[in-house]
Amino acid sequence: MRNADDVLLLIDLQYDFMPGGALAVARGDEVVPVANRLAQGFGHVVLTQDWHPVRHVSFAANHAGRTPFETVALPYGEQVLWPVHCVQGTEGAALHRDLDVPHARAVIRKGHHADVDSYSAFLEADRKTPTGLAGYLREVGVKRVYCCGLATDYCVAWSALDARAAGFETVLIEDASRAIDLNGSLATAWDQLRAAGVKRAQSADVLALSV
Ligand SMILES: [Zn+2]
């Protein structure tokens, strides 16, 4: 079992990111059993849910004449427009039923401000509004964050980068994550993660306590 200063952060294991979902990540469902195995090795697990109001700024449907996967310029920067996904309270926003982490201590819901997206579990896309997760983790003595889930190149990468920026030692578990890979986004994400000092690991090594 991991030390009390380690946390496993499971990102967005929700139906809309699974095959058949509104914003499906290819083979996204394959990470659920891996996440369950990993969770057995951690006394401290935190989950996230993408959790948008129906009028959310990241939905292409809320921008006249725009289609999903285009980008638009918003006051806080460039925003990819997505299909409508993870609307608060809908089945698509629910956590996968096979996720078996009854000991998860907290669920961080992100993207709930209508005019700001939040890929990251720590900081919204305006890069200044905190979700409160860094403060919570610091207050309970966490030093190291293990991130995985969906999608590697968006919410997992942004969360890992922000965990690192917040001063936590950070590990991204590659085989417990799957990517969207839009216009080279996966390679870009790994470059940024490496440059920031985020470690890249496999679940077997994490479970063996070798990373
Ligand atoms: Zn979203």
Boltz pocket constraint, residues with backbone or C-beta under 6 A from the ligand:
constraints:
  - pocket:
      binder: B
      contacts: [[A, 50], [A, 51], [A, 52], [A, 58], [A, 85], [A, 86], [A, 111], [A, 118]]
      max_distance: 6.0
